[in-house]
């Protein structure tokens, strides 16, 4: 049995107009880099995410990355680091208006 603690941080330095970012896979090859990629795509700033993965004997194969990425995205969303979704049906689409008689 093993436990991996995957750590990613992404901090914006206003004075340098750049990011300090880093990731640690803790033995789960490329997982930290994938988490960091999600944070870059979502333009998340000033946050650290830690995902702990416990291996109990069942090999998940490549699906483990999907679960790790989902955990990363879900915690960012839950903690309010993602932009609110605009659920309006008319976003970017033309809608028909009803004609009055």
C-alpha distances in whole Angstrom, upper triangle without the diagonal:
4,7,10,14,16,20,23,27,30,33,37,39,43,45,43,43,39,36,33,30,27,23,20,17,14,13,14,17,20,18,20,23,23,23,26,28,28,29,32,33,33,35,33,34,33,29,26,23,19,17,13,11,8,6,5,7,10,12,14,16,18,18,16,18,21,18,18,22,23,21,23,26,26,25,28,30,29,30,33,33,34,38,39,39,43,43,47,48,51,48,50,52,55,56,59,61,63,67,70,72
4,7,10,13,16,20,23,26,29,33,36,39,41,40,39,36,32,29,26,23,19,16,13,11,10,11,14,17,15,17,20,20,20,23,25,25,26,29,30,30,32,30,31,30,26,22,20,16,14,10,8,6,5,7,9,12,12,14,15,17,17,14,16,19,17,16,19,21,19,20,23,23,23,25,28,27,28,31,30,31,35,36,37,41,41,45,46,49,46,48,50,53,54,58,60,62,66,68,71
4,7,10,13,16,20,23,26,30,32,36,38,37,36,33,29,27,23,20,17,14,11,9,9,10,13,16,14,14,18,18,17,20,22,22,23,26,27,27,29,26,27,26,23,19,16,12,10,7,6,4,6,9,11,13,14,14,16,17,17,13,15,17,15,13,17,18,16,17,20,20,19,22,24,24,24,27,27,28,32,33,34,38,38,42,43,46,44,45,47,51,52,55,57,60,63,65,69
4,6,10,13,16,20,23,26,29,32,34,33,33,29,25,23,20,17,13,10,8,6,7,7,10,12,10,11,14,15,14,16,19,19,20,22,24,24,25,23,24,23,20,16,13,10,8,6,5,6,8,12,14,15,14,14,15,16,16,12,13,15,13,11,14,16,14,14,18,19,17,20,22,22,22,25,24,26,29,31,32,36,37,40,42,44,41,43,45,49,50,53,55,58,61,64,67
4,6,10,13,17,20,23,26,29,31,30,30,26,23,20,17,14,11,8,7,6,9,9,12,13,10,10,13,14,12,14,17,17,17,20,22,22,23,20,21,20,16,12,10,7,6,4,6,9,11,15,17,18,17,17,18,18,17,13,14,16,14,11,14,15,13,12,16,17,15,17,20,20,19,22,21,23,27,29,30,34,35,38,40,42,40,41,44,47,48,52,54,56,60,62,66
4,7,10,14,17,20,23,26,29,27,27,23,19,17,14,11,8,6,5,6,9,8,10,10,7,6,10,10,9,10,14,14,14,16,18,19,19,17,18,17,14,10,8,5,5,6,8,11,13,17,19,19,18,17,17,16,16,12,11,14,12,9,11,13,11,10,14,15,14,15,18,19,18,21,19,20,24,26,27,31,32,36,38,40,37,38,41,44,46,49,51,54,58,60,63
4,7,10,13,17,19,23,25,24,23,20,16,14,11,8,6,5,7,8,11,11,12,12,9,6,10,11,9,9,13,13,12,15,17,17,17,15,15,14,11,7,6,5,7,9,11,14,17,20,23,23,22,20,20,19,19,16,14,16,15,11,12,15,12,10,14,15,13,14,17,18,17,19,17,19,22,25,27,30,32,35,37,39,36,37,40,44,45,49,51,54,57,59,63
4,7,10,14,16,20,22,21,20,16,13,11,7,6,4,6,9,11,14,13,14,12,10,6,8,10,7,6,10,10,9,11,14,14,14,11,12,11,8,6,5,7,9,12,14,18,20,23,25,25,24,22,22,20,20,17,14,16,16,12,12,14,13,10,12,15,13,12,16,17,16,17,14,16,20,23,24,28,30,33,35,37,33,34,37,41,43,46,48,51,55,57,60
4,7,10,13,16,18,17,17,14,10,8,5,5,6,9,12,14,17,17,17,15,13,10,11,12,10,8,11,12,9,11,14,13,12,10,9,8,6,4,6,9,12,15,17,21,23,27,29,29,27,26,25,23,23,20,18,19,19,15,14,17,15,12,14,16,14,12,16,17,15,16,13,16,19,22,24,27,30,33,35,36,33,34,37,41,43,46,48,51,54,56,60
4,7,10,13,15,14,13,10,7,6,4,7,9,12,15,18,20,19,19,17,15,12,12,13,11,8,10,11,8,8,12,11,9,7,6,6,6,6,9,12,15,18,21,24,27,30,32,32,30,28,27,25,25,22,20,21,21,17,16,18,17,13,14,17,15,12,16,17,15,15,12,14,17,20,22,26,28,31,33,34,31,32,35,39,40,44,46,49,52,54,58
4,6,10,12,11,11,9,5,5,6,9,12,15,18,20,23,23,23,20,19,16,15,17,14,11,14,14,11,11,14,13,11,9,6,4,6,8,12,15,18,21,24,27,30,33,35,35,34,31,31,29,29,26,23,24,24,21,19,21,20,16,17,19,17,14,17,19,16,16,13,15,18,21,24,27,29,32,35,35,32,33,36,40,42,45,47,50,53,55,59
4,6,9,9,7,6,4,6,8,12,15,19,22,24,27,26,26,23,22,18,18,19,17,14,15,16,12,11,14,14,10,9,6,6,9,12,15,18,21,25,27,31,33,37,39,38,37,34,34,31,31,29,26,27,27,24,22,23,22,19,19,21,19,16,19,21,18,17,14,16,17,21,23,26,29,31,34,34,31,31,35,38,40,44,45,49,51,54,57
4,6,6,6,5,6,7,10,14,17,21,24,26,29,29,28,25,25,21,20,22,20,17,18,19,16,15,18,17,14,13,10,9,12,15,18,21,24,27,30,34,36,40,42,41,40,38,37,34,34,32,29,30,30,27,25,27,26,22,23,25,23,20,22,24,21,20,17,19,21,24,27,29,32,35,37,37,34,34,38,41,43,47,48,51,54,56,60
4,5,5,7,9,11,14,17,21,24,27,30,33,32,31,29,28,24,23,25,23,20,21,21,18,17,19,18,15,14,11,11,15,17,21,24,27,30,33,37,39,43,45,44,43,40,40,37,37,35,32,32,33,30,28,29,28,25,24,27,25,21,24,25,22,21,18,20,20,24,27,28,32,34,37,36,33,33,37,40,42,46,47,50,53,54,58
4,6,8,10,12,16,19,23,26,29,31,34,34,33,30,30,27,26,27,26,22,23,24,21,19,22,22,18,18,14,14,18,20,24,27,30,33,36,39,42,45,47,47,45,43,42,40,40,38,35,35,36,32,31,32,31,28,28,30,28,25,27,29,26,25,22,24,24,28,30,32,36,37,40,40,36,37,40,43,45,49,50,53,56,58,61
4,5,8,10,14,17,21,24,27,30,32,32,31,28,28,25,23,25,24,20,21,23,20,18,20,21,17,17,14,14,18,20,23,26,29,32,35,38,40,44,46,45,43,41,40,37,38,36,33,34,34,31,29,31,31,27,27,30,28,25,27,29,26,25,22,24,24,28,30,32,36,38,40,40,36,36,40,43,45,49,50,54,56,58,62
4,7,10,13,17,20,24,27,29,32,31,30,27,27,24,22,23,22,19,19,20,17,15,17,18,14,14,12,13,16,19,22,25,28,31,34,37,39,43,45,44,42,40,39,36,36,34,31,32,32,29,27,29,29,25,25,27,26,22,25,27,24,23,20,21,21,25,27,29,32,34,36,36,32,32,36,39,41,45,46,50,52,54,58
4,7,10,13,17,20,23,26,28,28,26,23,23,20,18,20,19,15,16,17,15,12,15,16,12,13,11,12,14,16,19,22,25,28,30,34,36,40,41,41,39,36,35,32,33,31,28,29,29,26,24,26,26,22,22,25,24,21,23,26,23,22,18,20,21,24,26,29,32,34,36,36,32,32,36,39,42,45,47,50,53,55,59
4,6,10,13,17,20,22,25,24,23,20,20,16,15,17,16,12,13,15,12,10,13,14,11,10,8,9,11,13,16,18,21,24,27,30,32,36,38,37,35,33,32,29,30,28,24,25,26,23,21,23,23,19,19,22,21,18,21,23,21,20,16,18,19,23,25,28,31,33,35,36,32,32,36,39,42,45,47,50,53,55,59
4,7,11,14,17,19,22,22,21,19,19,15,14,16,15,11,14,15,12,12,15,16,13,12,10,9,11,11,14,17,19,22,25,28,30,34,36,36,34,32,31,28,29,27,24,25,25,22,21,23,22,18,20,22,20,18,21,23,21,21,17,19,21,25,27,30,33,36,38,38,35,35,39,42,44,48,50,53,56,58,62
4,7,11,14,16,19,18,18,15,15,11,10,13,11,8,11,12,10,10,13,14,12,11,10,10,10,9,12,14,16,19,21,25,27,31,32,32,30,28,27,25,25,23,20,22,22,18,17,20,19,15,17,20,18,16,19,21,19,20,16,18,21,24,26,29,32,34,37,37,34,34,38,41,43,47,49,52,55,58,61
4,7,10,13,15,15,15,12,12,9,8,12,10,8,11,13,11,11,15,16,15,13,13,12,11,9,11,12,14,17,19,22,24,28,29,29,27,26,25,23,23,21,18,20,20,17,16,19,18,15,17,20,18,17,20,22,20,21,18,20,23,26,28,31,33,36,38,39,36,36,40,43,45,49,51,54,57,60,63
4,7,9,12,11,11,9,9,5,6,9,8,7,10,12,11,12,15,16,16,14,14,14,12,10,9,10,11,14,15,19,20,24,25,25,23,22,21,19,20,17,15,17,17,14,14,17,15,13,16,18,17,16,20,21,20,21,18,20,23,26,28,31,33,36,38,39,36,37,40,43,45,49,51,54,57,60,63
4,6,8,9,9,9,8,5,8,11,10,10,13,15,14,16,18,19,19,18,18,17,15,11,11,9,11,12,13,16,17,21,23,23,21,20,20,18,19,16,14,17,17,13,14,17,16,14,17,19,18,18,21,22,21,23,21,22,26,29,30,34,35,39,40,42,39,40,42,46,48,52,54,57,60,62,66
4,5,5,6,6,6,5,8,10,10,11,13,15,15,17,19,20,21,19,20,20,17,14,12,10,10,11,11,14,14,18,19,19,18,17,16,15,16,13,12,15,15,11,13,16,15,14,17,19,18,19,22,23,22,25,22,23,27,29,30,34,35,39,40,42,39,40,42,46,48,51,54,56,60,62,66
4,6,8,10,9,8,11,13,13,14,17,18,18,20,23,23,24,22,23,22,19,15,14,11,11,10,10,12,13,17,18,19,17,17,17,17,18,14,14,17,16,13,16,18,17,16,19,21,20,21,24,24,24,26,25,26,30,32,33,37,38,42,43,45,42,43,46,49,51,54,57,59,63,65,69
4,6,9,9,10,12,14,14,16,18,19,20,22,24,25,26,25,25,25,22,19,17,14,13,12,11,12,12,15,16,17,15,15,15,15,16,13,13,17,16,14,16,19,18,18,21,23,22,23,26,27,27,29,27,28,32,34,35,38,39,43,44,46,43,44,46,50,52,55,58,60,64,66,70
4,6,6,8,10,11,12,14,15,17,18,20,21,23,24,23,24,24,21,18,15,13,11,11,9,11,11,14,15,15,13,12,11,11,13,10,9,13,13,10,13,16,15,15,18,20,19,21,24,24,25,27,25,26,29,31,32,35,36,40,41,43,40,41,43,47,48,52,54,57,60,63,66
4,6,8,9,10,12,13,14,16,18,19,20,22,23,23,24,24,22,19,17,15,14,14,13,15,14,18,18,17,15,14,12,11,14,11,10,14,14,12,14,17,17,16,19,21,21,22,25,26,26,28,26,26,30,32,32,36,37,40,41,43,40,40,42,46,48,51,54,57,60,63,66
4,6,5,6,9,10,11,13,15,15,17,19,20,20,21,22,20,17,15,15,13,15,14,17,17,20,20,20,17,15,13,11,13,11,9,12,14,11,12,15,16,14,17,19,20,20,22,24,24,26,23,23,26,29,29,32,34,37,38,39,36,37,39,43,45,48,51,54,57,60,63
4,5,5,6,9,10,11,13,14,16,17,18,18,19,20,17,15,12,11,10,11,11,14,14,18,19,18,15,14,12,10,12,9,7,10,10,7,8,12,12,11,13,16,16,17,19,21,21,23,20,21,24,26,27,30,31,34,36,37,35,35,38,41,43,46,49,52,55,58,61
4,5,5,6,9,10,11,12,14,15,16,15,16,17,14,12,10,9,9,11,12,15,17,20,22,21,19,17,16,14,15,12,10,12,13,9,9,13,12,10,13,16,15,15,18,20,20,21,18,19,23,25,26,30,31,34,36,37,34,35,38,41,43,47,49,52,55,58,61
4,5,5,6,9,10,10,12,14,15,15,16,17,15,13,12,13,13,15,15,19,20,23,24,23,21,19,17,15,16,14,11,13,14,11,10,14,14,12,14,17,17,16,19,21,21,22,19,19,22,25,26,29,31,34,35,36,33,33,36,40,42,45,48,51,54,57,60
4,5,5,6,9,10,11,13,14,14,16,18,16,14,12,13,12,15,15,18,19,22,23,22,19,17,15,12,13,12,8,10,11,9,7,11,12,10,11,15,15,15,17,19,20,20,18,17,20,23,23,26,28,31,32,33,30,31,33,37,39,42,45,48,51,54,57
4,5,5,6,9,10,11,12,11,14,15,12,11,9,10,9,13,13,17,19,22,23,22,20,18,17,14,14,12,9,10,11,8,6,9,9,7,9,12,12,11,14,16,16,17,14,15,18,20,21,24,26,29,31,32,29,30,33,37,38,42,44,47,50,53,56
4,5,5,6,9,10,10,10,11,13,11,10,9,11,12,15,16,20,22,25,27,26,24,21,20,17,18,16,13,14,15,11,10,13,13,9,11,14,14,12,15,18,17,17,14,15,18,21,22,25,27,30,32,33,29,30,33,37,39,42,44,48,51,53,57
4,5,5,6,9,10,10,13,15,14,13,12,14,15,18,19,22,24,27,28,26,24,21,20,17,17,16,12,13,15,12,10,13,14,11,11,15,15,13,16,19,18,18,15,15,17,20,20,23,25,28,29,31,27,27,30,34,36,40,42,45,49,51,55
4,5,5,6,8,9,12,14,13,13,11,13,13,17,18,21,23,26,28,26,24,21,20,17,16,15,12,12,13,11,8,10,11,8,7,11,12,10,12,15,15,15,12,11,14,17,17,20,22,25,26,28,25,25,28,32,33,37,39,42,46,48,52
4,6,5,6,5,8,10,9,10,9,12,14,17,19,23,25,28,30,28,26,23,23,20,19,18,15,15,15,13,10,12,12,8,8,12,11,9,11,14,14,13,10,10,13,16,17,20,22,25,27,28,25,26,29,33,34,38,40,43,46,49,52
4,5,5,6,9,12,11,13,13,16,17,21,22,26,27,31,32,31,29,26,25,22,21,20,17,17,18,16,13,15,16,12,12,15,15,12,14,18,17,16,12,12,14,17,18,21,23,26,28,28,25,25,28,32,34,38,40,43,46,49,52
4,5,8,11,14,14,15,15,18,18,22,23,27,28,31,33,31,29,25,24,21,21,20,17,16,18,16,12,14,16,12,11,14,15,12,14,17,17,16,13,11,12,15,16,18,21,23,24,25,22,22,25,28,31,34,37,40,43,46,49
4,5,9,12,12,14,14,17,18,21,23,26,28,31,33,31,29,26,26,22,22,21,18,17,18,16,12,13,14,11,9,12,13,10,10,14,14,12,9,7,9,12,13,16,18,21,23,23,20,21,24,28,29,33,35,38,41,44,47
4,6,10,11,13,14,17,19,23,25,28,30,34,35,34,32,29,28,25,25,24,20,20,21,18,15,16,17,13,12,15,15,11,13,16,15,13,9,9,10,13,15,17,20,23,25,25,22,22,26,29,31,35,37,40,43,46,49
4,7,7,10,11,14,16,20,22,26,28,32,34,32,31,28,28,25,24,23,20,19,19,17,14,15,15,11,10,13,12,8,10,13,12,10,6,7,10,13,15,18,21,24,26,27,24,25,28,32,33,37,39,42,45,47,51
4,6,9,11,15,18,21,24,27,30,33,36,35,33,31,30,28,27,25,22,22,22,19,17,18,17,14,14,16,14,11,13,15,13,12,8,10,12,16,18,21,24,27,29,30,27,28,31,34,36,40,41,44,47,50,53
4,7,10,14,17,20,23,27,30,33,35,35,34,31,31,29,28,26,23,24,23,20,18,20,18,15,15,17,14,11,14,16,12,12,9,12,15,18,21,24,27,29,32,33,30,31,35,38,39,43,44,47,50,52,56
4,7,10,13,17,20,23,26,29,32,31,30,28,28,26,25,23,20,21,20,17,16,17,15,11,12,14,11,9,12,13,10,11,8,12,15,18,20,24,26,29,32,33,30,31,35,38,39,43,44,47,51,53,56
4,7,10,13,16,20,23,26,28,28,27,25,26,24,23,20,18,19,18,15,14,16,13,10,12,14,11,10,13,14,12,13,11,14,17,20,22,26,28,31,34,35,32,34,37,40,42,45,47,50,53,55,59
4,7,10,13,16,19,22,25,25,24,22,22,21,20,17,15,16,14,11,11,12,10,7,10,11,8,8,12,12,11,13,11,14,17,20,22,25,27,30,33,34,32,33,36,40,41,44,46,49,52,54,58
4,6,10,13,16,19,22,22,21,20,21,19,19,15,14,15,13,10,11,13,9,8,12,12,10,11,14,14,13,16,15,17,21,23,24,28,30,33,35,37,35,36,39,42,44,47,49,51,55,57,60
4,6,10,13,16,18,18,18,16,17,16,15,12,11,13,10,7,9,10,7,7,11,11,9,12,14,14,14,17,16,18,21,23,24,28,29,33,35,37,34,36,38,42,43,46,48,51,54,57,60
4,7,10,13,16,16,16,15,17,17,15,12,12,14,11,9,12,13,10,11,14,14,13,15,18,17,17,20,20,21,25,26,28,31,32,36,37,40,38,39,41,45,46,49,51,54,57,59,63
4,6,10,12,12,12,11,13,14,13,9,11,12,10,8,12,13,10,12,15,15,15,17,20,19,20,23,22,23,27,28,29,33,33,37,38,41,38,40,42,45,46,50,52,54,58,60,63
4,6,9,10,11,11,14,15,14,11,13,15,12,11,15,16,13,16,19,18,18,21,23,22,23,26,26,27,30,31,32,36,36,40,41,43,41,43,45,48,49,52,54,57,60,62,66
4,6,7,8,9,12,14,13,10,13,15,13,13,16,17,16,18,21,21,21,23,25,25,26,29,28,29,33,34,34,38,38,41,42,45,43,44,46,50,51,54,56,58,62,64,67
4,6,9,10,13,16,15,13,16,18,15,16,19,20,18,21,24,23,23,26,28,27,28,31,31,32,35,36,36,40,39,43,44,47,45,47,48,52,52,55,57,59,63,65,68
4,6,9,12,15,15,13,17,18,16,17,21,21,20,23,25,25,26,29,30,30,31,34,34,34,37,38,38,41,41,45,45,48,46,48,49,53,53,56,59,60,64,67,69
4,6,9,12,12,11,14,16,14,16,19,19,19,21,24,23,24,27,28,28,30,33,32,32,36,36,36,39,38,42,42,45,44,45,46,49,50,53,55,57,61,63,66
4,6,9,9,9,12,14,13,14,17,18,18,20,23,23,24,27,28,28,30,32,32,31,35,35,35,38,38,41,41,44,42,43,44,48,49,52,54,57,60,63,66
4,6,6,5,9,10,10,11,14,15,15,18,19,20,21,24,25,25,27,29,29,28,31,32,31,34,34,37,38,40,38,39,41,44,45,48,51,53,56,59,62
4,5,6,8,10,11,12,14,16,17,18,20,21,23,25,26,27,29,31,29,29,32,33,32,35,35,38,38,40,38,39,40,44,45,48,51,53,57,60,62
4,5,6,7,9,10,12,13,15,16,18,19,21,22,24,25,27,28,27,26,29,30,29,32,32,35,35,37,35,36,37,41,42,45,48,50,54,57,60
4,5,5,7,9,10,11,13,14,16,17,19,20,21,22,25,26,25,24,27,28,27,30,29,33,33,35,33,34,35,39,40,43,46,48,52,54,57
4,5,5,6,9,10,11,12,14,15,17,19,20,21,23,25,23,23,26,27,27,30,30,34,34,37,34,35,37,41,42,45,47,50,53,56,59
4,5,5,6,8,10,10,12,14,15,17,18,20,21,23,21,20,24,25,25,28,28,32,32,34,32,33,35,38,40,43,46,48,52,54,57
4,6,5,6,9,10,11,12,14,15,16,18,20,21,20,19,22,23,22,25,25,28,29,31,29,30,32,35,36,40,42,45,48,51,54
4,5,5,6,9,10,10,12,14,15,16,18,20,19,19,22,22,22,25,25,29,30,32,30,32,33,37,38,41,43,46,49,52,55
4,5,5,6,9,10,11,13,14,15,17,19,17,17,21,22,22,26,26,30,31,33,31,32,34,38,39,42,45,47,51,53,56
4,5,5,6,9,10,11,12,14,16,17,15,15,18,19,19,23,23,27,28,30,28,29,31,34,36,39,42,44,48,50,53
4,5,5,6,9,10,10,12,14,15,15,14,17,17,17,21,21,25,26,28,26,27,29,33,34,37,39,42,45,48,51
4,6,5,6,9,10,10,12,14,14,14,17,18,19,22,23,26,28,30,28,30,32,36,36,40,42,44,48,50,53
4,6,6,6,9,10,11,13,11,12,15,17,18,21,22,26,28,30,27,29,31,35,36,39,41,44,48,50,53
4,6,5,6,9,10,11,9,9,12,13,14,18,19,22,24,26,24,25,28,31,32,36,38,40,44,46,49
4,5,5,6,9,10,10,10,13,13,14,18,18,22,24,26,24,26,28,32,32,36,37,40,43,46,49
4,5,5,6,8,9,10,13,14,16,19,21,24,26,29,26,29,31,34,35,38,40,42,46,48,51
4,6,5,6,5,6,10,12,14,17,19,22,25,27,24,26,29,32,33,37,38,41,44,46,50
4,5,5,6,5,8,9,11,14,16,19,22,24,21,24,26,29,30,34,35,37,41,43,46
4,6,8,9,11,11,13,17,18,21,24,26,24,27,29,32,32,36,37,39,43,44,48
4,6,8,11,12,15,18,20,23,26,28,26,28,31,34,34,38,39,41,45,46,50
4,6,8,8,12,15,17,20,23,25,22,25,28,31,31,35,36,38,41,43,47
4,7,9,12,15,18,21,24,25,22,24,27,31,32,35,36,39,42,44,48
4,6,9,12,15,18,20,22,19,21,24,27,28,32,33,36,39,41,45
4,6,9,12,15,18,19,16,18,21,24,25,29,30,33,36,38,42
4,6,9,12,15,16,14,17,19,22,23,26,27,30,33,35,39
4,6,9,12,13,11,14,16,19,20,23,25,27,31,33,36
4,6,9,10,8,11,13,16,16,20,21,24,27,29,33
4,6,9,8,11,13,15,15,18,19,22,25,27,31
4,5,6,9,10,12,12,15,16,18,22,24,27
4,6,9,8,10,9,12,14,16,20,22,26
4,6,5,7,7,10,12,15,18,21,24
4,5,8,10,13,15,18,21,24,28
4,7,10,13,15,19,22,25,28
4,6,10,13,16,19,22,25
4,7,9,13,15,19,22
4,6,10,13,16,19
4,7,9,13,15
4,6,9,13
4,6,9
4,6
4
